[in-house]
Amino acid sequence: MSTHLTAGQHALLEAELQQRQRALRGQLDEHLHGQTRAERAAERLAQDGDDAPQRAPELAMAAALTDREQRELEAVSAALQRLGRGEFGSCVDCGVDIPFDRLKVEPWAERCVPCATKREQHSR
């Protein structure tokens, strides 16, 4: 565990991560009905028949939402793994402690604000 977090802060963040993981899994299950994204899309297109072209934007929006939820679930799961390994709360790029206030807002954050900003600027 990162030494800058108190035991109470650590427990609070762990509980928030676990709760978010459960919520995201529930949302994905609801959207996908136990299928892969491709299977679900094919099923919806088959059900729509002649309406498929008109429903394409709706399907694209649902796919984008599912993708976003999946990425967030992966980030939350990775944060829980870091927590279990005692690596939680430190920036993966520079190693500095990530402030508790940042972790409260985004408990799955793996970078401090300066490193996250730098990464976002390079990805544009």
LINQUIMO-V287935 format. One record per residue. N is the residue number from 1. PHI is phi in radians with two decimals (NA if undefined). OMEGA is omega in whole degrees, 0 to 359 (* if undefined). Layout:
BEGIN
N_PHI_OMEGA, N_PHI_OMEGA
END
This chain:
BEGIN
1_NA_177, 2_-1.13_186, 3_-1.28_181, 4_-1.40_179, 5_-1.70_175, 6_-1.31_178, 7_-1.05_179, 8_-1.15_178, 9_-1.13_179, 10_-1.04_181, 11_-1.12_179, 12_-1.09_181, 13_-1.16_178, 14_-1.09_179, 15_-1.11_178, 16_-1.12_178, 17_-1.11_180, 18_-1.11_179, 19_-1.13_180, 20_-1.15_178, 21_-1.06_178, 22_-1.08_181, 23_-1.10_180, 24_-1.14_177, 25_-1.07_177, 26_-1.11_179, 27_-1.11_179, 28_-1.14_177, 29_-1.05_180, 30_-1.14_181, 31_-1.28_187, 32_-1.76_180, 33_0.92_177, 34_1.34_181, 35_-1.90_171, 36_-1.28_179, 37_-1.05_181, 38_-1.15_179, 39_-1.10_181, 40_-1.13_180, 41_-1.12_179, 42_-1.10_179, 43_-1.12_180, 44_-1.17_178, 45_-1.15_179, 46_-1.13_180, 47_-1.21_185, 48_-1.33_180, 49_0.97_183, 50_-1.22_180, 51_-1.43_185, 52_-0.95_180, 53_-1.06_180, 54_-1.25_182, 55_-1.61_182, 56_-0.96_179, 57_-1.08_178, 58_-1.12_179, 59_-1.15_178, 60_-1.12_179, 61_-1.14_179, 62_-1.11_179, 63_-1.16_179, 64_-1.13_178, 65_-1.12_178, 66_-1.09_178, 67_-1.07_180, 68_-1.11_178, 69_-1.09_180, 70_-1.14_178, 71_-1.11_179, 72_-1.15_178, 73_-1.06_178, 74_-1.10_179, 75_-1.16_179, 76_-1.15_179, 77_-1.09_178, 78_-1.13_178, 79_-1.12_177, 80_-1.12_177, 81_-1.15_177, 82_-1.07_179, 83_-1.09_179, 84_-1.16_180, 85_-1.55_182, 86_1.38_182, 87_-1.87_185, 88_-1.31_174, 89_1.64_177, 90_-1.99_180, 91_-1.09_181, 92_-1.25_180, 93_-1.61_187, 94_-1.93_177, 95_1.47_180, 96_-1.22_177, 97_-1.17_176, 98_-1.44_183, 99_-1.03_180, 100_-0.98_181, 101_-1.04_176, 102_-1.19_181, 103_-1.17_176, 104_-1.11_181, 105_-1.32_183, 106_-2.42_186, 107_-1.06_180, 108_-1.60_180, 109_-1.01_179, 110_-1.98_180, 111_-2.33_172, 112_-1.21_183, 113_-1.04_179, 114_-1.03_180, 115_-1.21_178, 116_-1.13_179, 117_-1.10_180, 118_-1.07_180, 119_-1.11_179, 120_-1.13_180, 121_-1.17_180, 122_-1.32_182, 123_-1.50_180, 124_-1.41_*
END
